[in-house]
Amino acid sequence: MTRFVDVHVHPPRSLTVASGFGPYLPHGGTGSGPETVEELADHYRQRGGIALVHAFDAGSVVGSVALSNARLAAAIEPHPDVLHGLGCVDPHRGEAAVMAIHDALRLGLRGLFFHPPAQRFDPASRRVASMWKMAEDLRFPVVVHCGTTMMGAGRPGGAGISLEVADPMRIDRVAATHPDLQIVMAGVTPPWEEAAIAVAAHKGNVHLALSGRRPDRMGAGAREAVVGPLASRAMCATGYPLGDPDDWLAGWAGLSPPGDVDAAVRHGNAESLFGV
């Protein structure tokens, strides 16, 4: 039986650094975490978990695709018991980005991942409305990073990355315009934690991936919401390897969630939304 589903997992370094994206990552892509897909799979298999690993395409920004949808799908294929994929498309590619969503679906990926600061786009811009419309029409859920980021952190100008586009209120506008698009906000942290809770409470098509910090260290309002009125739309998420499943699960247990809420947030909500 699945113990948890982690809906926010970064790909191992061997899939990103080798493709030329390493310098854009924290500390040049070095540090702790799995080097290979096999190590990543073993990490989750040993814990009874499932990981949703995301592709990443910021080609218009850095000149290279960090991890294509096709490469991700091929890499995780040997580990269907523990690894599933989230595709990614470059929002700046216009109609090509829209069509790439079809490709991600055909590859068997479970949804899409977007990182507005690193991909340098405004989710609420009319320029990307057709992208959201396609995901909505295909019933393809999207995970969107909302909050501060380690990408470019500590560098002059944050390596050109603006945090402004990670404001959950940008997602509020997307959710209002595309009511059938299921949006999962990930990495929600101060200063926007309360805004994220407000958006999810108001928009029934918005979910919360509880990455960014341990659940028991969230603000009081967020802690109350995810074990209460938003329990059916909150999900386990770690941002691994920046966070870790063991630490997340310990923090979640610290909230003493009721049994049905516990199971829903650890795995049930994600299983229903992503079909894993």
Buried (B, 14 or more C-beta within 10 A) or exposed (E): EBBBBBBBBBBBBBBBBEBEBBEBBBEEBEEEBBEEBBEBBBBBBEBEBBBBBBBBBBBBBBEEBBBBBBBBBEBBEEBEEBBBBBBBBBBBBEEEBBEBBEBBBEBBBBBBBBBBBBBBBBBBBEEBBBBBBBBBEBEBBBBBBBBBBBBBEEEEEBBBBEBEBBBBEBBBBBBBBBEEBBBBBBBBBEEBBBBBBBBBBEBEBBBBBBBBBBBBEBEEEBBBBBBEEBBBBBBBBBBBBBBBBEEBBEBBEEBEBEEEBBBBBBBBBBBEBBEB
